[in-house]
Amino acid sequence: MQFTPLTNEQIRSVAPSVFATAPWEQVSDRYQFVPTFQVIDALREEGFMPVRAMQSRTRIPGKRDFTKHMLRFRSVNIAAPSAVGDSVPEIVLTNSHDRRRCRGRGSGYKLDLGIFRMVCSNGLVVKSSDYGSMQVPHFGKDVLSRIIEGTYHILDDAESVMDKVQNWGAIRMADEERMLLAETVHEYLYPKADDRDHPAPFAPGKLLNVRRHADIKNDLWTTTNVIQENVIRGGIRGFSSSGRLTRTRAVTSVNSELSLNKAIWAMAEKFAELKSVQ
């Protein structure tokens, strides 16, 4: 599949923390600083090109250039069979250079396997407990080489994940089953919706609203992506707790996007398991 990699200038415009040349002033003395832009250069040399970038917001003065950021990479060497329809595997890299605990449990470099659909501007991230994921803390030796090694390790799982995508595309869902998946995600988003003091801003069925004609399908893969896109991109009309007309906001936090993506993947995976025993 043809794609246009991001330039450093394009990345800097949306994620300036990628180009930090020193860590946040309050990091541990054991912290080994490896600039994210050096990781990008190293991955480019290995044939992994950046295709998306974002960073989280912060209210702390002076911390904007050190906050958590996320980059998605696509391999120029991925053969055509690795893609399924309009979906292709990607490497998802997250990192930050702010203050964290010194036992390797902080933000570090995190690698996950993601799936991008060519028809939309976001992509699912595979639930890390089941497939490739790796944490590379900012401590120890050869941080950069461990990131490169981890990238190839995670990509080894791409074939089995894309097989799952193909299988989900063949699973047909009745209207009530599609609604049940939407209700499951809705409950995850608004766990206190039954409390009159914390009403959900919209009904679960709105998560099934399609944004393009090509998504008018009843298979599990398309349904999952429709729900996920509505969650991540926002824009769903609803009402605030005071009854005021409102729209849901797009997800702009790196942590929130990753956790929501993985949760939606896990829910869809459970639905696939249930359908397989019917």
C-alpha positions in Angstrom: 0.0 0.0 0.0 1.3 3.4 -0.9 1.7 6.0 1.9 3.5 9.3 2.5 5.8 9.3 5.6 5.9 12.3 7.9 8.8 14.7 7.7 10.5 16.0 10.9 8.9 19.4 10.3 5.4 17.8 10.2 6.1 15.8 13.4 7.5 18.9 15.2 4.3 20.9 14.4 2.1 18.4 16.3 4.5 16.8 18.7 7.4 19.1 19.7 8.3 17.0 22.6 9.7 14.4 20.1 12.6 16.8 19.6 13.6 17.5 23.2 17.4 17.6 23.5 17.4 17.1 27.3 15.0 15.5 29.8 12.6 17.3 32.1 14.6 18.8 35.0 13.1 16.6 37.7 14.0 13.1 36.3 16.1 10.6 38.2 19.9 10.7 38.1 19.7 7.1 36.7 17.7 8.3 33.7 19.5 7.6 30.4 18.3 10.2 27.9 17.8 9.0 24.3 16.0 11.7 22.2 12.9 10.4 20.4 14.1 12.0 17.2 17.2 9.7 17.3 14.8 6.7 17.6 12.9 8.0 14.5 16.1 8.3 12.5 17.2 4.8 13.6 13.8 3.3 12.7 13.9 5.1 9.3 17.2 3.4 8.6 15.5 0.0 9.3 12.7 0.9 6.9 10.0 2.0 9.4 8.6 5.3 8.5 6.6 7.6 10.7 3.0 8.1 9.5 1.3 9.7 12.5 2.3 11.7 15.6 0.6 13.3 18.6 1.4 14.4 22.1 -0.5 14.9 25.3 -1.3 18.3 26.7 0.0 19.7 30.0 -0.8 22.6 32.3 2.6 22.6 33.9 4.6 25.6 32.7 7.7 24.7 30.7 6.7 21.0 30.4 5.1 21.1 26.9 8.4 20.0 25.2 8.7 16.9 27.5 5.2 15.4 27.6 4.2 11.9 26.5 4.1 11.5 22.7 3.0 8.8 20.4 4.3 7.9 16.9 3.0 5.3 14.5 5.4 3.6 12.0 4.7 1.6 8.9 7.3 -0.7 7.3 8.2 -0.1 3.7 9.2 -3.8 3.6 5.8 -5.1 4.5 4.6 -7.4 1.8 1.2 -7.1 0.2 -0.1 -10.3 2.0 0.5 -8.5 5.3 -2.4 -6.1 4.6 -6.0 -7.3 4.9 -8.3 -5.2 2.7 -8.0 -1.6 3.8 -6.1 -2.5 7.0 -2.3 -2.7 7.6 -0.1 -3.4 10.6 1.9 -0.6 12.3 4.3 -0.1 15.1 3.1 2.2 17.9 5.8 4.0 19.9 5.1 6.0 23.0 7.6 7.9 25.1 8.1 11.0 27.3 11.0 12.8 29.0 9.3 14.0 32.1 9.8 13.0 35.7 9.1 9.4 36.5 9.9 6.8 39.1 13.4 5.4 38.9 12.7 1.7 38.9 12.0 1.3 35.2 8.2 1.6 35.7 7.8 5.1 34.4 6.8 6.0 30.9 9.9 4.7 29.2 9.7 3.7 25.5 6.7 1.5 24.9 6.1 -0.5 21.7 2.8 -1.9 20.7 1.3 -3.4 17.6 -1.4 -1.3 15.9 -3.7 -1.7 12.9 -4.5 1.2 10.6 -7.5 1.3 8.3 -6.8 3.3 5.1 -10.3 4.8 5.1 -10.0 6.6 8.4 -7.4 8.7 10.3 -7.0 6.6 13.3 -6.3 2.9 14.1 -6.8 0.2 16.7 -4.0 -0.8 19.0 -3.8 -4.5 19.7 -4.4 -5.5 23.4 -0.8 -6.0 24.6 -1.5 -8.9 27.0 -2.3 -11.1 24.0 0.1 -9.9 21.4 3.3 -8.0 20.9 4.2 -5.3 23.4 7.5 -4.2 24.9 8.6 -1.7 27.5 12.1 -0.2 27.2 12.9 1.9 30.3 15.2 4.9 30.3 17.7 2.9 32.2 20.5 0.5 31.4 22.6 0.1 28.3 21.9 0.2 24.6 18.4 1.7 24.9 18.3 2.5 21.2 19.3 -1.0 20.1 16.7 -2.5 22.4 14.0 -0.4 20.8 15.1 -1.6 17.3 15.1 -5.2 18.5 11.7 -4.8 20.1 10.3 -3.4 16.9 11.2 -6.5 14.9 10.0 -8.7 17.8 6.6 -7.1 17.8 6.2 -7.1 14.0 6.6 -10.9 14.2 3.1 -11.0 15.7 1.6 -9.0 12.8 0.7 -12.0 10.7 -1.4 -13.7 13.4 -3.1 -10.4 14.2 -3.9 -9.7 10.6 -5.3 -13.2 10.3 -7.6 -12.3 13.1 -8.7 -9.1 11.3 -9.5 -11.2 8.3 -11.5 -13.6 10.4 -13.5 -10.8 12.1 -14.3 -9.5 8.6 -16.1 -12.8 7.9 -18.1 -12.8 11.1 -21.6 -11.5 10.4 -23.5 -9.8 13.2 -27.2 -9.4 13.7 -28.5 -5.9 14.5 -29.0 -6.8 18.2 -25.4 -8.2 18.4 -24.0 -5.0 16.9 -26.0 -3.0 19.5 -24.7 -5.2 22.3 -21.1 -4.5 21.3 -22.0 -0.7 21.2 -23.6 -1.0 24.6 -20.5 -2.8 26.0 -18.2 0.0 24.8 -20.7 2.7 26.0 -20.7 1.2 29.5 -16.9 1.2 29.5 -17.0 4.9 28.6 -19.7 5.9 31.1 -19.7 3.4 33.9 -21.9 5.6 36.1 -24.5 6.3 33.4 -27.3 4.7 35.5 -26.6 7.3 38.2 -28.9 10.3 37.6 -26.0 12.6 38.7 -23.7 11.2 36.0 -25.9 10.7 32.9 -24.2 9.6 29.6 -24.3 12.4 27.0 -25.7 10.1 24.3 -27.3 6.7 23.7 -25.2 3.6 22.9 -26.7 3.3 19.4 -24.9 6.5 18.3 -21.6 4.6 18.4 -22.9 2.7 15.4 -23.4 5.8 13.3 -21.3 5.4 10.1 -19.2 8.3 8.7 -18.8 6.9 5.2 -20.9 4.7 2.9 -18.2 2.0 2.8 -18.8 1.3 6.5 -22.4 0.3 6.0 -21.6 -3.4 6.8 -22.6 -5.9 9.5 -19.3 -7.7 10.0 -17.4 -7.6 13.3 -14.3 -5.9 11.9 -16.2 -3.0 10.3 -18.5 -2.6 13.3 -15.6 -2.5 15.7 -13.9 0.2 13.6 -17.0 2.3 13.3 -17.4 2.2 17.1 -13.7 3.0 17.7 -13.7 5.9 15.2 -16.7 7.5 16.9 -15.1 7.1 20.3 -11.6 8.5 19.3 -12.7 11.2 16.9 -15.7 12.4 18.9 -18.3 14.7 17.4 -21.3 12.7 18.7 -24.3 14.9 19.4 -25.8 14.6 22.9 -26.7 16.5 26.0 -24.7 17.6 29.0 -25.7 16.8 32.6 -27.5 20.2 32.6 -29.4 19.4 29.5 -27.4 21.6 27.2 -26.8 20.4 23.6 -23.2 19.3 23.2 -20.8 17.2 21.2 -18.3 14.7 22.4 -14.7 15.8 22.1 -11.9 14.0 20.2 -9.5 12.1 22.3 -6.2 14.1 22.5 -4.5 12.3 25.4 -1.9 9.6 24.4 -2.8 7.5 27.4 -6.5 7.7 26.8 -6.2 6.8 23.1 -4.1 3.8 23.8 -6.3 2.5 26.7 -9.5 3.1 24.7 -8.1 1.3 21.7 -6.9 -1.7 23.6 -10.2 -1.9 25.5 -12.3 -1.8 22.3 -10.0 -4.5 20.8 -10.5 -6.7 23.8 -14.3 -6.4 23.7 -14.4 -7.2 20.0 -12.1 -10.2 20.6 -14.5 -11.5 23.3 -17.4 -11.1 20.8 -15.5 -13.1 18.2 -14.9 -15.9 20.7 -18.6 -16.0 21.6 -19.6 -16.1 17.9 -17.2 -18.9 17.3 -19.0 -21.2 19.7 -22.5 -20.5 18.3 
